[in-house]
């Protein structure tokens, strides 16, 4: 059973959208796809609300990514762009 990870957030005040999108593109091409169990990732926004949806092969794959990348420079930079109080992440089991 696959896992869908939904992460919602707002950018910190003063962070330009284009700077965040450039960083997000690097995450999506350099860091995330090299992780075991990664299937797909997309980023979207409406107004000031952002969402990243990531599909993992399993809960273990999602958890491994979380622990393996915690200290990675790209992942830290991603966190530096986000308003900490706005960050929410939830994992859902697929039904197929």
Secondary structure, 3 states (H helix, E strand, C coil): CCEEEEEEECECCCCCHHHHHHHHHHHHHHHHHHCCCEEEEEEEEECCEEEEEEEECCHHHHHHHHHHHCCCHHHHHHHHCECHHHCEEEEEECCC
